Amino acid sequence: MGIFRRKPRRDGPEAPRDPDFTFFSEAEGALFRTQVRSAFAERGVEVTVPAAVVRDDSGRQFGLGNIAAVCHNDERGQAVWPGLIDRHVDIMLRGLEAPEPDDLTPEDFRSRIYPRLLTESSAAEIFDYGRTLAPGLREGLALDYPDRVALLPRQTLDKYGTLPDLTAQALDNLRQLPLMEYEHIEREDGGDIDVVMGESLYTTSFVLLLDELTTKLTGRALSPDGALVVLPHRHQLAFHPIRDQNVIPALNTLARFAVAGHMDSVGPLSPCVYWWRAGHLTQLSSIEDEELRVTVDEEFQAVLERLVS
């Protein structure tokens, strides 16, 4: 009789939305927070859940954005939320037993650091030293543990070296990570795109090495015109090397691809298309009043006119 089983019901879009996790209704958000509080209590930790974080009586704080998105995206419905939350809480609490960044040897610390991309809003407090890659996107450094990642504040970095030196080391560590899942998607209009996916939290960090990544994956180096690139969420990156007039259909394809991949994803990053050239990102698309808009500056317009002439 399993084939007749109905998909678990969820509140419809007309229901009032949770203010912090808009993919939940208010009722679903309340249920989620109750289950989070219960999971911590079962492990002897009393917490409050004021919004998108939990806070214990010692002041420690844990973000809930990732596990909220995992629960939302699991098609099995609310019945599996307690198990998902239990596993997530176990990982967070185990992380407290790992050595703190300040307790590592310089060699161990340097071998574990990687560049990490975050949205401007989530990075503002920790990555105050980080480079702004594009409006809404910031680069910082993270320390990799077996089951978690620690975002590194400036005061920790200062104990182990200069920011330029540690950033260079983080990029070298990124280069050593194994190749991720890769797919070349051909389109009839010529706007082919290359998609990179991976479980690593540093998948989108490869945009910092996009020239090297493109050569490794496609066998061809980028032209001086660079590439179009999107970073919908932390586990996905897609790009189109700019070489000819096919950049126009590729721009439209990537704009839709970014919006679709960004919606309801785990670790959403950006719904925008960017022009990558010589390591710099220029934003080409945006979402305004729930509509997708593509806007090019004079420099990119000149590239388009040259390629189609």
C-alpha positions in Angstrom: 0.0 0.0 0.0 3.1 2.2 0.2 2.5 3.6 -3.3 -0.7 5.3 -2.1 1.1 7.0 0.8 0.5 10.7 0.7 3.2 13.3 0.8 3.4 14.8 4.3 1.3 17.9 4.6 2.9 21.3 5.2 1.3 24.7 5.9 0.6 26.5 2.6 2.1 29.8 1.6 -1.0 31.7 2.8 -0.2 30.8 6.4 1.6 33.5 8.4 5.4 33.0 8.0 8.1 32.6 10.6 10.0 35.9 10.8 13.5 34.3 10.9 12.9 31.2 8.7 10.4 32.3 6.1 10.2 28.8 4.5 8.4 27.8 7.8 5.0 29.0 8.8 4.7 30.5 12.3 3.4 27.1 13.5 6.1 25.2 11.9 8.8 27.5 13.3 7.4 27.1 16.8 7.4 23.3 16.4 11.0 23.4 15.1 12.2 25.5 18.1 10.4 23.3 20.6 12.1 20.3 19.2 15.5 22.0 19.2 15.0 23.0 22.9 14.0 19.4 23.7 17.0 17.9 21.9 19.4 20.1 24.0 17.5 19.3 27.2 17.8 15.6 26.6 21.5 16.1 26.6 21.6 18.1 29.8 21.9 21.5 28.2 19.2 24.1 28.9 18.8 26.6 26.2 16.6 29.4 25.0 15.7 29.8 21.4 14.9 33.5 20.9 15.1 33.6 17.1 17.5 32.0 14.6 19.9 30.9 17.3 20.0 29.0 20.6 21.7 30.3 23.7 22.7 28.4 26.8 23.1 29.7 30.3 26.8 30.3 29.9 26.2 32.6 26.9 27.3 30.1 24.2 25.4 30.6 21.0 24.6 28.2 18.2 23.1 29.1 14.8 20.0 27.2 13.5 19.9 28.3 9.9 21.5 25.1 8.5 19.4 22.6 10.4 16.2 24.6 9.8 16.9 24.4 6.0 17.6 20.7 6.3 14.3 20.0 8.0 12.4 22.2 5.5 14.0 20.4 2.5 13.4 16.9 3.8 10.4 15.6 1.9 9.6 13.1 4.6 8.0 15.9 6.6 7.9 16.8 10.2 8.0 13.2 11.4 11.7 13.1 10.8 12.6 16.5 12.2 13.4 15.2 15.7 16.0 12.7 14.3 17.6 15.3 12.1 17.7 17.8 15.0 19.2 15.2 17.3 22.1 14.4 15.0 22.7 18.1 14.4 22.8 18.9 18.2 25.2 16.0 18.8 27.6 17.4 16.2 27.4 20.9 17.8 28.0 19.6 21.3 30.9 17.3 20.1 32.4 20.4 18.6 32.7 22.0 22.0 35.1 19.2 23.0 37.5 19.8 20.2 40.5 22.0 20.8 39.9 25.7 20.5 41.7 27.5 17.7 44.0 29.3 20.2 45.2 25.9 21.5 46.5 24.5 18.2 50.2 24.5 17.2 51.0 27.0 14.4 51.6 24.1 12.0 48.3 22.4 12.8 46.4 25.7 12.6 47.9 26.6 9.2 47.1 23.2 7.8 43.4 23.5 8.7 42.5 27.0 7.5 40.4 27.6 4.4 38.8 30.6 2.7 35.1 30.7 3.3 32.4 32.8 1.6 29.5 34.2 3.6 26.7 36.7 3.1 27.5 40.2 4.3 24.8 40.0 7.0 26.1 36.7 8.5 29.8 37.7 8.2 29.7 41.2 9.5 30.4 40.4 13.2 33.1 37.8 12.6 34.7 38.6 9.2 35.2 42.3 9.9 38.6 41.8 8.4 37.3 40.0 5.3 37.4 41.3 1.7 34.1 42.2 0.2 34.0 40.3 -3.1 30.7 41.9 -4.3 27.7 43.5 -2.8 26.4 41.1 -0.1 29.4 38.7 -0.3 32.4 38.6 2.0 35.5 36.4 2.2 37.0 35.3 5.4 38.9 32.4 6.9 37.6 29.3 8.6 39.2 26.5 10.7 38.3 23.0 9.6 37.4 20.3 12.1 36.3 16.7 11.3 32.7 17.5 12.0 32.4 21.3 12.0 33.9 24.5 10.8 34.9 27.4 13.1 34.7 30.9 11.6 37.9 32.8 12.7 37.8 36.3 14.1 40.7 38.7 13.6 42.1 38.4 17.1 42.7 34.6 16.6 44.4 35.2 13.2 46.7 37.8 14.7 48.2 35.1 17.0 49.3 32.9 14.0 50.5 35.4 11.4 49.6 38.2 9.1 46.3 38.3 7.2 48.0 38.2 3.7 50.2 35.2 4.8 47.3 33.2 6.3 45.0 34.0 3.3 47.7 32.7 0.9 48.0 29.5 3.1 44.2 29.1 3.1 44.2 29.2 -0.7 47.0 26.7 -0.9 45.0 24.4 1.3 42.0 24.9 -0.9 44.0 23.8 -4.0 44.8 20.5 -2.3 41.1 19.5 -1.8 39.9 16.7 -4.1 37.9 17.6 -7.3 34.2 17.9 -6.7 31.3 16.6 -8.8 31.4 18.4 -12.2 28.9 18.5 -15.0 29.0 20.4 -18.3 25.4 21.3 -19.4 24.9 21.8 -23.1 22.1 24.0 -24.3 20.6 24.4 -27.8 21.0 28.2 -27.7 24.7 27.8 -27.1 24.7 29.1 -23.6 26.4 26.1 -22.1 27.2 26.2 -18.4 29.6 24.3 -16.2 28.3 23.2 -12.7 30.5 22.2 -9.7 28.8 20.6 -6.7 30.2 19.2 -3.5 29.5 18.4 0.1 32.4 20.6 1.2 31.5 23.9 2.8 34.3 25.4 0.7 32.8 24.5 -2.7 31.9 28.2 -3.5 35.3 29.3 -2.2 36.7 27.9 -5.5 35.4 31.1 -7.2 38.6 32.6 -5.7 40.6 30.2 -7.9 38.1 30.2 -10.9 40.9 30.6 -13.5 42.7 27.6 -12.1 39.5 25.6 -11.7 38.3 26.3 -15.2 41.6 25.1 -16.7 41.5 21.9 -14.6 37.9 21.0 -15.4 37.6 22.1 -19.0 41.2 21.9 -20.3 41.0 25.5 -21.5 42.2 28.6 -19.8 39.9 31.6 -19.4 40.2 34.4 -21.9 41.0 38.0 -20.6 37.3 38.6 -20.6 36.9 36.1 -17.8 33.7 34.3 -17.0 30.1 34.5 -15.8 29.7 32.8 -12.4 26.9 32.1 -9.9 27.1 31.0 -6.3 23.5 29.9 -5.4 24.4 28.2 -2.1 27.5 27.0 -0.4 27.6 23.6 -2.1 27.2 24.8 -5.7 29.1 27.0 -8.2 28.3 27.4 -11.9 30.1 29.3 -14.6 30.4 30.1 -18.3 33.8 31.1 -19.8 33.3 34.2 -21.9 34.7 33.6 -25.4 32.0 34.5 -27.9 28.4 35.7 -28.4 27.1 32.7 -26.5 27.7 34.8 -23.4 24.2 36.3 -23.9 22.1 33.1 -23.6 24.5 31.9 -20.9 23.8 35.1 -18.9 20.0 34.4 -19.0 20.5 30.7 -18.2 22.7 31.4 -15.2 20.4 34.2 -13.9 17.5 31.7 -13.7 19.8 28.9 -12.4 21.0 31.1 -9.6 17.5 32.1 -8.4 16.3 28.5 -8.5 19.3 27.2 -6.7 19.2 29.9 -4.0 15.5 29.3 -3.0 15.1 27.1 0.0 18.6 25.8 -0.2 20.8 24.7 2.7 23.4 27.5 3.2 22.0 30.0 0.6 24.6 32.4 -0.6 23.5 34.6 -3.6 20.8 34.6 -6.3 22.9 36.9 -8.5 25.1 36.5 -11.6 28.6 37.9 -11.4 31.2 38.8 -14.0 34.5 37.3 -12.9 37.6 38.9 -14.4 41.1 38.8 -13.0 39.8 37.8 -9.6 37.3 40.5 -9.2 33.5 40.1 -9.2 31.0 42.5 -10.7 27.3 42.0 -10.0 25.1 41.7 -13.2 21.7 40.6 -11.9 19.5 41.2 -8.9 16.1 40.5 -7.4 14.0 43.6 -7.1 10.3 43.5 -6.1 10.4 39.7 -6.6 11.5 40.2 -10.2 14.8 39.1 -11.8 16.7 42.0 -13.3 19.9 42.0 -15.4 21.9 45.2 -15.4 25.3 45.6 -17.1 27.7 48.4 -16.7 29.5 50.2 -19.5 32.6 48.0 -19.3 30.6 44.7 -19.6 28.4 46.3 -22.3 31.6 47.0 -24.3 32.6 43.3 -24.0 29.2 42.2 -25.3 29.2 44.6 -28.2 32.7 43.4 -29.2 31.8 39.7 -29.0 28.6 40.0 -31.1 29.9 42.3 -33.7 
